[in-house]
Amino acid sequence: MYDKYILPYLLNYTCGQKPFIKQRQKIVPMAKGKVLEVGIGSGLNMPFLNINKINSLIGIDPSEELIQLAEKRVDDSMPNIDLVISKAEEMQFNDDTFDTVLMTYTLCTVEDVHASLSEIKRVLKPEGQLLFCEHGLAPEEKTAEWQNRINYIWPHISGGCNLNKDIPHLIGKAGFNISNMEQMYLPKTPKILGYNYWGTAIKAD
């Protein structure tokens, strides 16, 4: 009941707050060509797409309820958009399909990060680009300790969100080279939730 009728709207509200929206504005307009958005959720990135650079977009998310919310954000001015209920770990796309993979506030919730990033690498074209914007492990020891403590409970009330994933390490371990990356605490956001990494990555081989 909670996961179906309350959590989708709670996630839509929380992830749509101003600090997160400002981060989306930094990374989403860079998407171009044939785009895959992994963890499209309720479609909060759609207003920031540069439609002049995009040929088509496929958005996947495991939540039927969030996909239904995303469908309400699609309008005739947007590029060809298909929304698919799918996990990142098991994508039914051919190898080397997408020019851009867009991923915002997604890695915190996926069950198998390695499998998900491996799939992203598989479906991304050799010259393609991964755009990411994620919250994760903070560099300050005290903040990281609190993230680790609270993380025993947090995923159970937040739809599987984890506070303490080492985002750049995970991306690099999956076979990507991070081309550029910025990081900071988001303003007006609890430090355990607000350490943000955003940037671009390409296939390492």
N, C-alpha and C positions, 0 to 999 in steps of 0.2 A: 504494500500500500504506500509506504513512504517513498520507495524508489520510483514508483510509477506516477504518483499524484503530487508529491511535494518536492522531491529532490530536483527534478528537471527545472522547475521554476526557481528554486533556490540557487541552482548553478547559473541559470540565465541572469539572475539579478546580481549575484556576487561577481561573476566574470565580466559583467557589463558596467562595473564601477569605473569611475574616471581614470584612476591610475592604470588599470588594465587596458582601457580603451586607448589611452595615449601610447602605450607600448604597441598595441596592434597597429596603430597609425604609422609607426616607424618601420614595420616589416612587411605588412600585407601588400602595400602598393608595389612592391618589388616583384611580385608574382607575374610570370609572363608565359605565353605559349599555351601548351596543354598542361593544365594544372590539376594536381591532386591535393585536396586538403584532408589531412588525416586528423580525425577528431573534430569534425566541423561543428559538433554540438548544436546549439540553437541558432547558428549562423551569424554570430556577432561580428565576424570578419567581413561579411558581404559588403557593407557600406564603404569599405576602404579599398576594395579591389579597383585597380586601374583597368577599366573595361577596354580601353584602347590597346592594351598590351596582351590581352587574354583571348585565346581562341575558344577554349572550353574549360569547364571546371567540373570535376567529380569530387563530391564531398562524402566522406564515409564517417560513420559513427555507429557504435554498437547499440545505442539507445534509440528505440523507436520513438519514444516520446520527444527526445531532443530533435530528431530528424523532422518530426511533425512541426515543431516550433521553427526550425530552419526553413521549411517550405513556405511559411507565411512571410518570410523576408525576401523571397524571390520575386522579382518583377520583370517586366518586359524590357527594361533598359539594360539588363545584365546579360553577360555572355551565356552561351549554352551551358546550363547547369543541370547536373544529375545528382541526386542525393540517394545514397545507398546505405542500407543497414549492414555494417560489416565491422569486424574487428581488424585492427591494424596487423595483428599477428597472422591473419589468414586472408590476404587480399587476392581476389580473382582477376588479376590483371596480368597482361603479358610482360615479359622482361623489356626493359628499356623503352617504356611507353611515355613517360611524362617529362616535360621540360623543367617543371618546377614541382616540388613537393613542399607544401605549406603546413606547418605544425605549430600551433599556439596553445599553450597550457594543456598539453595532451600527454606528454611523457609521464607526468605525475600520476596518471590514472591507469595507464596500460598495465596489464598483468605481467607480460613478458617483454621487457624493454628490448632485450637483445633480439628476440624474434621479430619484433615490430620494426626496429631499425634495419634489420637484415632484409625484410620485405621492402622497406622504403628504398634501400640501396638497389634491390633487384629491379624495381619498377621504374627507377629514375634513369633517364638517358645518360650515356657516358659523359656528355657535356652539360648535363642538367645540374640543378642547384637545389639544395635543401635550405629552406628558410625556417628558422626556428625562433620561438620566443617562449621561454619556460621559466617557471619559478623552481627553486631547488635549494640545495645545501648552501648555507651561508658560510662565508670565510671566517667569521668571528667564532672562536671556540665556544664561548658561552651560549651564543645563539644556536650554534649547531647542536650543543648538548640538549638544549630545550627542544629543538626540532626532533631529535632522536627520542626523547622521553615522550613527547606528545604524540609522536607518530604511532605508538602502540594503539592509540584510540582513534586518532583522526581519520584514517581511511574508512572506518566503520560508519562514520556519520557524514562523510563528504563524498560518497560515491566512488571510493577507492583512491582518492587523492592522497599522495604521499608528500611529506614536507621536505624530505632529506635526500633526494636523489642528486647525485653529482652529475649534472647535465653535460658539461664539456667532456668529462671522462667517458661517459656512456656513449656519446656521439663518436668520439675518437676510437673507442674500443670496437665499435661496430664497423669500422672501415671507412670513416670519413675524415677528410682534412678540413678543419675549421678555417675558412678563408679570412673571416673577420668576426669579432665578437665584442660586445660591450656587456657590462654588468653593473648592477647597483641595487640598493634597497629602494623599493618603490615608496614614494611619499604617501603619508597618511594611510599606511598599511602596516599591520603588525609585522615585526621583523621576522618572525618564524614563518610567515606566509609570503613575505614580500621581497625576498632576494631574487632578482630577475637576471636571466641571461638571454641575450638575443643576438642573432647574427646569421651568417651564411656558411654553408659547408658544401664540399664537393666530394665525389668518390675518390678514395685514396688510390684505387687501382682500376 
